[in-house]
C-alpha cells in the first residue's frame, strides 16, 4: 500500500477546514522558575510577576532557606518577604543578575536572624551579598559571610553592589570577607547601615592565600546611624608560615582593578556617642591558630580613608581607637 496522505492535507482547500488548520496553537504557559526556597520545610517557586519572583513567609516564626544549591539559582531576581515573627532566613548568596537587578530580602518586624554564605568552593568570585538586605523593625542579627576560621566561600562578604540595612532596633551586623585565592576578599565593598538603635557592627577582611598581604576589611561605607553604636573594623589575616607580609588594612583602599579609580573606606558613627575601633590585620599562624609573634599589623586607617565619629547628621562624636595610629582623615573622634 502506498504512503497515506494526511487527512488535513486532503481537505486543506475547504474554506472551513483551512481556517481550522491555520489557527495558531494555544499558547503554552511559560515554565515556572526553578524551586529556589523552602518556607518551613515546604519547597516553593513563589510568584513570578514582571520578571521578578516573590516569596513570602507567614505572620509567625518562619525558617526560610533560599539558593541552597547552585541548581536552585534562578534566571529571575528574587524578593523574599519574611513578614512578621522572629524569622530565621538562610541564603546561599544574595545575588546580582547580569542585567544589574538585585535579590532583595525584607526580614520584616520581629527579632530576625539572617545568614548569607556562598555554599560553593573557594573558586567562586561572587560576594556573599550582592543584593539588598533590610532588617526592619526589631533586634535583628545579620551575618554576611562565614566566620574567618571556617571560611570556605567566594570573594567579598558585602560586594560593591551590596547593601545591608539593619533598620530600627538594636541590631548585630557581622560582615566577613571570603577566601578566594588571590581575590579581593574585602569584608565590605558596598554599604552597611546600622539604622536607628544601639547597633553592633563588625567588619573583617578575608584571606587571599599564602604569600599575600592581608585583605582590607572596609573599602565601602559603614554608617552606624542614630543610637549609641559599637563599630569594629579589622583587617584580614596574612599567613605567617612562609611569608612576612603584613595583615590587611582595617579601613583601606580598593586598588585591585587598574581600570577603575580606587575607592577608600568610610566609617560614619552617626548620631549618638559611638565607639569605633579600627584594627589592622596581623600575620596569623594557622598551625597554632594564634597571631604570629612580633607580627606588625596592617594600617588601621589608610591615607584618604575617612573616619567621622559624628557622621553626616551627627555632631556629638565618638570614642575612636586606632591600632596602629591612623594615617587617614579623622574627625569628631576622641581617644
N, C-alpha and C positions, 0 to 999 in steps of 0.2 A: 504494500500500500504506500502511495506517495506521501510526502510530508503534508501534515494538516495545516491549513491556513487558519490562524486565529480568528475567532468569531468577530472580534472587534474590527479587524481589518476588512472583513466582508461587508459590514454594514456601516462603515465609516462614512459613506456617501449619503446615507439617510440623514436628513436635517436633524431630527430629534436625537438619533444615536450619536451623530457627530458632536452635537453640543455636549452630551454627557461625557464622551471620550475626551474632549478638550478641556473639561473643567479641571482646575487645579486640585491637587490632593489636599486634604485637610491639613492645616499646619500642625507640625509636630511640636509639642511643648519642649522648651529648652531644658536641657538636662539640669538637674539640681546641682548646686555646688557640692563638692565632696564633704563628708562629715568632718567638722573641724572642732567641735566642742562636745563635752558631756556636761550636763547640768544635773547634779545629784545622781550621777551614775547613768543617766539616760542620754544616749547619743542623739545629737540634733544637728540639722543643717541650717536652722534658723530661717529667716525670711529674706529673700532676695528682692530688693527694690532699688531701681535706678543705679544698678551697678554696685550696690553695697549690701553685704549680708549683715543682718542684725540678729543677735541672740540675747534673750532676756532671761534673767534669773527670776526669783519669786520675791514676795514681800518678807519671807522668812530667812533663816540662815542657810545659805547655799554653799555647795562646793562646785566650782566651775573650772574645767580644765580645757584649754584650747591649744591648738598647734602642738599637740603632744608628740607627734612624729612629723617628719618631713612629708609623708604621704598625706597628712591632714592639712597641709598648707593649701590655700585656695587662690584661684586667679582673681578673686574679688577681695577688696578691703573689708575688714571685719569691724563691727561695733558690738561690744559686749556691755550690756547694762545689768549690773548685778542687782540693782534695786535695793530695797530695804533689808534690814537684818545684818547680822555680823557674818560676812561672807569670807570664804577662802577661795581665792582666784589664782590659778596657776597658768602661765603661758610659756610655751616653748619658743619664746621670741615674739615681741610685739613688732610687727613687720611694716616695711615701707615698700609699696609697689613700684614697678618700673616707671609708672606714669606719675609718681610723686604722691599718690594717695596713701594715707596712713591708716593703720589699725588704730582704733580708739577704745579705751577701756574706761568705763564710768563705774566706780565702785559704789557710789550712792551713799545714802545715810547709813550709819552704823559703824562699829569698830571693826573694820575690814582688814584682811591680810592679803597682800598681793606679792607674787614671786614670779619674776621673768628670768629665764635662763635658756640659752640655746641648747637643746638636747641633741647635740651632734658632736662631731670630733673637732680637734683643735684647728683644722684647716678651714673652718667656716669663717668668712670675713665679715659677716653681718654683726651688728650690735645686738645685745640682748633687748634693748628698746630702741626702735627707730620710729615709733609712733607717739601717741599721747596717752598718758595715764592720769586720770583725775580721781583723787581720793574722795572728795566730797565731805559731807558733814560727819564728824566722828573722829575718834583717835585711831588713825589707820597706821598700819605697818606696811611699807612698800619697799621691797628688796629687788634690785635690778642687778643681775649678775650673781655669780656664785661667790661663796666666801673664799678668800685667797688660797687657803691650804687645800681646798678641794676643787679649785678651778679647773675646768676642762671644757671650755667652750670658746666661742669666737672672739672677736676683736674688742671693740669698745663695750662698756657697760651701757651708758646712755649715749647713743650716737648723735651725730651733728644735727639730725632732724628730730631727735628725741626730746620729749617734754614730759616732765614729771611734776604734777601739781598736788601737793598734799591737801589743800583745801582747809576748811575750818576744823579746828581741833588740834590736840597735842599729838602730832604725827611723828613717826620714826621713819626716816628715809635713808636707805643704805644703797650705795651705788659702787660697784666694783668693776674694774677693768678685767679683760679676759687674758687668754694665754696663747693667742695666735703667734706662732713663731715668726719673729722679725716684724710683727704687726705693730700698729699704733697702740692698741690696748689701753686707751685712755679710760679713766673712770667715767668722767663726764665731758663730752664734747658738745652737748646740747644745752638744755635749760632745766634747772631744778628749782622749783618754787615751794617753799615750805607752807606759805599761806598764813592765815590767822591762827595764833595759838603758840604755845611753848613747844616748838618743834626741835627734834634732834636729827641733824643731817650729817651723815658720814660718807665721804667720797674717798676711794682708794684707787691708785693706779694699778695696772696689771703687770704681767711678767712677759718679757719678749724672748727670753731664752738665754742660754749660757753665752757669756762674752759680750752681752749688750748692756748698755746703760738702762737703768730702771725707767719705767714709763711714767710721764706726768699724770697726776690724778685729775686735775681740772684744767681744761683748756676752753671750757664753755663758760656759762654763767650760773652761779648759785645765789639765790635770793632767800634769805631767812623769812622775810615777811614780818608782819606785825606780831609782837609777842617776844618773850624772853627766850631766845633760841640758843642752842648749842650746835656749833658747826665745826666739824673736824675734817681737815683735808690732809691726806697722807700720800706721799709719792710711792710709786711702785718699787718692789724689791729688784735688786740685781743679784746674780748668783756669785757667791764668793769662792766657789770651788776651783775655778780655773781662770778667774778674771778679777781685776781690781777696779772694774768700772763702778762708779757710784750709783746710788739709788736715784729714782726719778724725782723731779720737782713736785711739790705739792700743788701750788698754783703756777702753772707752767705755760709752755708755748707749743702750739701745733705748727711745726715747720716741716712735716714729713712729706708734703706734696710740693715739689718745686714749681708747679704751675699755678699755685694758689698762694695769695698773700697769707703770711702766718697770722694766726689768731692767738690771743693771750687770755689766760684765765681771769675771771672777775668774780669776786665774792662780796656781796652786799648783806650786811646784817639786817637792815630794815628797822622799823620802829620797835623800840624796846632795848633794854641794856643786855646785849647778847654776849656770848662767849665764843670767840673764834680762835681756833688753834690750827696752825699750818706746820706740818712736819715733813721735812724732806725724807725721801725713801732711803733705806740703808741697804748695804750689802748683806745678804742673808745666806746662812749656811744651811742648805736643805738636808744635809745629813744629820746634823744635830738639831735642826729646826729652831735655831736661835740666831740672832743677829751676829755677824762676824765681828770678832774683837777688833777694836780700833778702826772700824769702818767709818769713813766720812760720809755723812748724809748728802743727798742731793739738795738743791735750793728749796727754801720754803716758799719764796715769792720772787719769781724771776723779774728782771728788768722788763718794764712795760706791762707786767701783770698788775692788777688792782685789787686792793682790799679796802672796802669802805665800811667802817663799823656802823654807820647810820643808814647807808643806802640812799636811794633816790628820795624817799619820803621821810627818812628818819633823821632826827637831829640830836639824838641822845647818845650815840656812840656805842662802843663795845669794848670789852676787855679782850685784847688780842695777844696771842703768844706765837712767836716765830722761832722755829728750830731748823736750821741756823737762822741768823738775822736776815731780815727781808732786804732784797735788792730792788724791789719794785715800789710802786706808789701805795702809800698807806695813809688813810685819812680817818678822822674821828675814832681813833683807837687809843686806848691806854694800856700800858703793860699789865 
